[in-house]
Amino acid sequence: MKDGIHPNYRDVCFVDQSNGFKFVTRSCAPSKEKITLEDGREMPLFKLETSSESHPFYTGTQKSVDSLGGRVEKFRNKFARVGIKKSA
C-alpha cells in the first residue's frame, strides 16, 4: 500500500449521549477526544445523539401513522356534520 493516501482506520468507541450506551467498532471518524475503557484500552471517542439503543424505530416505541389516523381521516371526523342539512 502507498503511504499517506489511506485514511486512519482504527478502533473507535462510540457513545450514545441519551443513555450512555458504548460500543467499539472500526472507523475513520475523526475525533480529538479519548476514552479509557474498563479493560484499560484507550481509544478515540465519538459521541452520538442517538443509536440503535435509543432510536424509537429499533426500540419498538415508534408510533405508526396508520394507527393514529391520517390527515384525511381526521378531516372527515372533524367536519362530518358540517355538510349534513337538517330536514324539518
C-alpha positions in Angstrom: 0.0 0.0 0.0 1.1 3.5 -0.7 1.9 5.7 2.4 -0.1 8.8 3.1 -3.2 8.1 0.9 -5.3 5.9 3.1 -7.5 7.1 6.0 -6.7 6.3 9.6 -8.8 3.2 10.0 -8.8 2.2 13.7 -10.9 1.1 16.7 -13.2 3.9 17.9 -15.5 3.9 20.9 -19.0 5.4 20.1 -21.1 6.6 23.0 -24.8 7.3 22.8 -25.3 10.6 24.7 -29.0 9.9 25.5 -28.4 6.7 27.5 -24.7 6.2 27.9 -24.5 3.0 25.7 -21.0 2.4 24.4 -19.8 0.2 21.6 -16.5 -0.3 19.9 -16.1 -0.7 16.1 -13.5 0.2 13.5 -13.9 3.6 11.8 -12.2 6.5 10.1 -14.3 9.0 12.1 -12.0 11.9 13.3 -12.0 12.6 17.0 -9.9 14.8 19.3 -11.4 13.2 22.5 -10.2 9.9 24.0 -11.7 7.4 26.4 -10.3 4.7 28.6 -12.5 1.6 28.7 -13.0 -0.8 31.6 -10.4 -3.2 30.2 -7.7 -0.4 30.1 -7.7 0.3 26.4 -7.5 4.0 25.4 -9.2 4.8 22.1 -10.7 7.8 20.3 -14.2 8.8 21.4 -17.1 9.7 19.1 -20.3 11.0 20.6 -23.7 10.2 19.1 -27.0 11.8 19.8 -28.9 8.6 19.1 -28.0 5.0 18.3 -29.9 1.7 17.8 -30.2 1.5 21.6 -32.2 4.7 21.9 -33.9 5.3 18.4 -37.7 4.7 18.5 -37.6 2.5 15.4 -35.2 0.0 16.9 -36.6 0.1 20.4 -40.2 -0.6 19.3 -41.6 2.6 20.7 -42.2 4.3 17.3 -45.8 5.2 16.6 -47.3 4.2 13.3 -49.0 7.0 11.3 -51.6 4.5 10.2 -52.8 3.7 13.7 -53.0 7.4 14.6 -55.3 8.1 11.6 -54.3 10.1 8.6 -54.9 13.7 7.7 -57.9 12.8 5.5 -59.5 10.7 8.3 -59.0 13.5 10.8 -60.6 16.0 8.4 -63.6 13.7 7.8 -64.1 13.2 11.5 -63.8 16.9 12.3 -66.2 18.1 9.5 -68.6 15.1 9.2 -71.6 17.0 10.4 -71.0 20.3 8.6 -72.3 19.1 5.2 -75.5 17.5 6.7 -78.6 19.6 6.2 -81.4 19.5 8.8 -84.7 18.4 7.5 -87.8 19.8 9.3 
